[in-house]
């Protein structure tokens, strides 16, 4: 009598069963990988701006201090965006006929702010204060990377809760003297204060409880 199923069918059945059982696990693992990927965290994706502003030229070649354009970074939770008048302090005199600066001129004559686009966009349920970080010795480059090498600003850190907590639990490697807070090239040298000394000098006691960021 002929068999309805050959011995090979057992192997096929095992493979199918294993596939069905592993599909949910692989799906969860895939979602987990995606959530931690640069794509999901908006990393390394240059954000276009209404004005073609090249940080390589301004922050790099001209060595313009970050605080010139982001003037509230030391006193406010927000670093602030450059106003029309900030741009025209220079560009009313140099490159004042450049077509690249037409959006700035239009904003000036319309008495409207330049509609800059946010690059580092934290969720609404997360609170971040720029002032407390820079006044405790955390340099701009720690979170924003080498903006002096970027034609268009892009996010280089994940800005995830785990990434923030890692620094809050061990801030020492990221501390620097306040006079170097905006330097893109500073590295701790032999004569520089140690991380422990800077932590005492600036009274660095980062919190890790939930209400620090979720208020």
N, C-alpha and C positions, 0 to 999 in steps of 0.2 A: 504494500500500500504506500502511495506517495505521501511524503510529509507536506503539510500546508506551509510550514515555515522551515527553512533550512537552518543549520547551525549558525550560519552567518548573521541571521536575523537577531540573534542574541546580542552580538556585538553592536549592531546598528541601534538596538533598543537602549543599550547601556550608554552609547554616545549621545543619543537624543535626550535621555534622562539627565545625563551629566550637563548637557547644554542648557536644558530648561532650568536646572537647579542653580547653575552658575550665572545665568543671565542677570538676575537681580543684584548679585554680588558685583559683577562686572559693571553694571549700570551705576551703582552707588560709588564704586571706585572711580569710574570715569567722571562723574559729577564732582567728586572730591578733587581729582586732578585738575579739572577745568577751573574750579573755584580758586585754586592756588596758582593758576597760570598767569603770565603777564597779560594775556588777552582779557581775562575776566577782571583783572585788577587795574585795567586801563594803563598799563605800563608800556613805555617805549612807543607811544603813539603821539607824535607831534600834533599839537592843537593849533589850527590856523587862527590868526588874529585879524581884526579889521585893519590893523596897520602892520606892514611888513617890518617888524622890529627884530633885528638880528642881535641876540645877546653876545655872540662871538665878538662883534664889533664894539658894542657899548660896554659890556662887563669885562671883555677880554682885552681887545686892542686899546680902548680908551681907559680901562680900569675904573669905570664909574662905580662908585660904592652902591651896593644894593639899596641902601637907605635913601638915596637920592630920589629914586622912583617909588620905592615902597616905604613911604615916610612914617607910617604909624606902627611899624613892626616892633618897636621898642616900648610902645605905650598902650597898645591895643591888642585885642584878640586877633584882629585882622591885620595883615601886613599892608593892606591898601594897594590901590592901583594908581599908576601915574595919571595925573590930571592933564587936561589940554595945556594948561599954563606950564606944567612941568616940561612937557615936550617942547613948547615954544620958547622956553628960556634959552634953549640952544638953537632950535630950528627956525626961529624968527630971523636968525642971522646967517646960519649955514644951511645949505641945501633947502633954502626956503622956497625954491621954485620946483623942487623935485615932485614928479607925479606920485611917487610913493607916499608922500606926505599929504596928499589931497584929502584923505579921511580926517586928518588932524585939522586941516584948515576948515573943512566943512563943519566939524564939531565946534570949532571956535566961533565961526560966524553964526551958527545956529544956537549958540550958548547951550550946548548939550555935552554931556560927558562922552568920552570914547567908549563904545560898548565892548570892552575887553571880555574875552571868554575865559572862564575859570579852567585851570588845568588840574590842580589838586583839589578835588571836590569830595570832601568827606560826607558821609551820610548825615542827614538832619539830626539823627539821634546821638551824634557824637560831638562833643565839645572840645575844641582845641584853642589854646591861647598862645599866640606867637610871642607876646611880650614876656611871659614867664619863662619860656624856653631860652630866648636869646639873652635875657638878663641873668640866667643861671649858667651861661657858658656853652650853650648848644649852638654850633655854627650853622649858617644857612646851608652849607654844602652837605651836612649830615642828612637832611631830609630831601633837599632839592637837587643834589648832585652838582656836577660841574656845569653850571649854566653858562659859564664863560666859554664853553666848547659847543654849545647848542645853537644852531641857527633858529630853531623854533623850540620853545620849552616843551619838554615831555616829562612825564612822571617816571622816576627811576627807582623809587622804593614802593613796596606794596601798600604801605599805610594801613596794614591790617592790625587787628587787635594784638595778635601775637608779636608782630614786629614792634609795636609801641611798648608792649610789656617787657620785651627783651631789653630795651633801652632803659626803661624805668627801674628794672631790677638790677641793672649794671650800667649806670650812666658814665662811669669813669672814662672809658675809651673815647667818648665823644666830647668830653669837656675841653675847653680851650680858654685862654685869656680873652676878656671882653674886647680888648683892642684888636683882636684878630677875628672877631665874630663873623665878618662878612668876607674874609679872605678865602679864595677858592684853592689856594696852593699851600696853606699853612700845614706844617707837620711838626709835631713836638720834637724839639731839639734838645741838646744836652743841657743848655742853660735855662730851659723853660720849666715852669712849675709843674710838679707831678699832678696826676689826676686827683690824688688824695688831698693835696694842698688846695687845688682849685675847688674841690667839693667843700672844704672847710671855709674857704674865702667867700664863696657865693651861697653858703648854707644850702647845699643841694641835698634834699631829702624827698625824692620823688615818691609819690603815693601809687599804690597798685589796687586800691579798692575800687569797686565798680563806679561809685558816684564821682570819681575824679573826672571821668570822661562822659559818663551817662547821667545827665542831671534832669 
